[in-house]
Amino acid sequence: MFQKLEAVEKRYDELTAKISDPEVISNQNEWKKMMKEHSDMEDIVAKYREYKKVKQNIEEAKVLLDDKEMKELAELEIEENREKLPKLEEELKILLIPKDKDDEKNIICEIRGGAGGEEAALFAGTLFRMYSMYAERKHWKLEILNENETELGGYKEVSFMITGKGVYSRLKFESGVHRVQRVPETESSGRIHTSTATVAVLPVVEDVEIEINPADIKMEVFRSSGAGGQHINKTSSAVRLIHIPSGIVAECQTERSQVQNREYAMRLLRSRLYEQEKQKQDAELANTRKSQVGSGDRSEKIRTYNYPQGRITDHRIGFSIFQMENFLNGDLDEMIDNLTAADRAEKLKGEQE
């Protein structure tokens, strides 16, 4: 561990010199990359220097042990500093866990009604409202990219973008199948039904992160469907993009402008292609180390919302919350904190193996 920490500190010092070099500053792209790398290392270098200072304090105090007048004070100094070491070592281990390079990215979230017909669509709407309220609590911005509403106010599918600080780091574990057990609004006999909705959380990526050959894209335009004004029936402003090599489709119909819809659809297409590549890499990694929290696979049943018991259970970590109303009103932090802690613990275990 300490060899790795020495290497990190050395690299940090190199970057500190480089980011002040006028020649590097003149190349803005290179300078921004270095600034980000430098910033990412700040916490770990500060903690390592704190650790080294504590070790130094112990060594300096040891020198005073032969001095009768200073011996008692030196022993106290040694004891106090030794007590700090285990905590600092644990903090350093956590800081050394490789960070997810996507954590600071914005996201595109897709929610689709699954098994359960109209009740599944209503549950998809419940989840959309839940994430909308969570975004509001975090002062993030939410924009709907595409929606396919049902007559009862649910969603066959809805796609939206959330922008803000650290959005992906907080919502990345939401990908998967969410299951609801409740008496449907459409059910008169009061029987409890089980329905599902699928959530996919995709990091928003830039052009430079994933290249798409324009020749590989087929673009279709069509008239928007659903409520929204007279223009919907008069203009073909909705855009559907088909990536021919992969067969991935992205569409957007929420904007009046075809140009804006195409821009949003391209963002969605880039994110889906990036996610496809990311899942391949994660699958390769999973062959050597299985994450306890899960891969975020869309087919993985991750959580159950049991209305009669007022219970939300995350199956990946076996953690339950009995505050249904608060949870559905966007109070997700306790669940997300537990998922993050479990993921960190699993990664730490993997680093030590």
PyMOL commands that set and color helices and strands:
alter all, ss='L'
color gray80, all
select helices_A, chain A and resi 2-18+22-26+28-66+68-96+117-137+167-174+214-216+231-234+258-286+324-328+333-352
alter helices_A, ss='H'
color red, helices_A
select strands_A, chain A and resi 107-113+141-149+155-163+176-182+193-203+217-222+238-243+248-252+301-306+311-314+319-321
alter strands_A, ss='S'
color yellow, strands_A
deselect
rebuild
show_as cartoon
